[in-house]
Amino acid sequence: MFTTYFFLLLLGFQLWYWASPQVKMPPAGYQEFILKNPQYSRMAGSALVVLASLLFVLKLGLMTGLCAWLVGLMGVGSLVVALAPFRYLRLPTVLALYVGFLIMEVAL
């Protein structure tokens, strides 16, 4: 289930990133909706990040869950900031990685 927690963090941080006024890249696909409705996107991103933090805390306990959430948030944040300008984090790519990692997590 950790794959799902990190996936929620990734989606939440991406919503925050694309809703930021500092991002100066032309939108493609779902990013147009995010740019037109930044307030809703920030709220949805916040909800996903809070949900992921709650799931981490429920799974690992209070302090360990918060530390895992913080480390995960820093990890996905650096991935989004570093890879978003190159457009590596497209929806099909992220979904394929999520499904692949989820299969590995469940099978192993």
BALUM-299991 format. One line per 10 residues: their letters; for each residue z, y, x negated of C-alpha. Coordinates in Angstrom, 1 decimal, m for minus. Layout:
! residues N
a) Z Y X ~ ...
***
This chain:
! residues 108
mfttyfflll) 0.0 0.0 0.0 ~ 0.2 2.3 m3.0 ~ m3.5 2.7 m2.9 ~ m3.3 4.2 0.6 ~ m0.5 6.6 m0.5 ~ m2.6 7.9 m3.4 ~ m5.6 8.1 m1.2 ~ m3.7 10.3 1.2 ~ m2.6 12.5 m1.7 ~ m6.2 12.7 m2.9
lgfqlwywas) m7.5 13.7 0.6 ~ m4.7 16.2 1.1 ~ m5.2 17.9 m2.3 ~ m9.0 18.0 m1.8 ~ m8.5 19.8 1.5 ~ m6.2 22.3 m0.2 ~ m8.7 22.7 m3.1 ~ m11.7 23.3 m0.9 ~ m9.8 25.7 1.4 ~ m8.8 27.8 m1.6
pqvkmppagy) m10.6 31.2 m1.8 ~ m11.0 30.8 m5.5 ~ m13.5 27.9 m5.2 ~ m17.0 29.4 m5.6 ~ m19.2 26.3 m5.2 ~ m21.8 25.9 m2.5 ~ m20.6 23.7 0.3 ~ m22.1 20.3 1.1 ~ m21.5 18.2 4.2 ~ m17.9 18.2 5.4
qefilknpqy) m17.0 21.1 3.0 ~ m18.8 23.5 5.3 ~ m16.2 22.8 8.1 ~ m13.4 23.2 5.6 ~ m14.8 26.6 4.4 ~ m15.2 27.8 8.0 ~ m11.7 26.7 9.1 ~ m9.5 27.1 6.0 ~ m6.2 27.4 8.0 ~ m6.7 24.1 9.7
srmagsalvv) m7.8 22.5 6.5 ~ m4.6 23.6 4.8 ~ m2.5 22.4 7.6 ~ m4.2 19.0 7.6 ~ m3.9 18.8 3.8 ~ m0.2 19.6 4.0 ~ 0.3 17.0 6.7 ~ m1.4 14.3 4.6 ~ 0.6 15.2 1.5 ~ 3.9 15.2 3.5
lasllfvlkl) 3.0 11.9 5.0 ~ 2.3 10.4 1.6 ~ 5.6 11.7 0.3 ~ 7.5 10.2 3.3 ~ 5.7 6.9 2.7 ~ 6.6 6.9 m1.0 ~ 10.2 7.7 m0.1 ~ 10.4 5.0 2.5 ~ 8.9 2.4 0.1 ~ 10.7 3.3 m3.1
glmtglcawl) 13.8 5.2 m2.1 ~ 14.6 8.8 m2.3 ~ 14.5 9.8 m6.0 ~ 12.0 7.2 m7.2 ~ 9.8 8.0 m4.2 ~ 9.9 11.7 m4.9 ~ 9.1 11.2 m8.6 ~ 6.2 8.8 m7.8 ~ 4.9 11.3 m5.3 ~ 5.1 14.2 m7.8
vglmgvgslv) 3.4 12.1 m10.5 ~ 0.7 11.0 m8.0 ~ 0.2 14.6 m6.9 ~ m0.3 15.8 m10.5 ~ m2.7 12.9 m11.1 ~ m4.9 13.5 m8.1 ~ m4.7 17.2 m8.6 ~ m6.0 17.0 m12.1 ~ m8.8 14.6 m11.0 ~ m9.8 17.0 m8.2
valapfrylr) m9.8 20.1 m10.3 ~ m11.6 18.4 m13.2 ~ m14.2 16.4 m11.3 ~ m14.9 18.5 m8.2 ~ m17.3 20.9 m10.0 ~ m19.4 17.9 m11.0 ~ m19.4 16.6 m7.5 ~ m18.2 13.2 m8.5 ~ m15.7 13.0 m5.7 ~ m18.1 12.6 m2.8
lptvlalyvg) m16.9 10.8 0.3 ~ m18.9 7.6 m0.2 ~ m17.7 7.3 m3.8 ~ m14.1 7.9 m2.9 ~ m14.2 5.4 0.0 ~ m15.8 2.8 m2.2 ~ m13.1 3.3 m4.8 ~ m10.4 3.1 m2.2 ~ m11.7 m0.1 m0.7 ~ m12.2 m1.6 m4.1
flimeval) m8.7 m0.8 m5.2 ~ m7.2 m1.9 m1.9 ~ m8.9 m5.3 m2.2 ~ m7.5 m5.6 m5.7 ~ m4.0 m4.6 m4.5 ~ m4.0 m7.0 m1.6 ~ m5.6 m9.9 m3.5 ~ m3.5 m9.7 m6.6
***
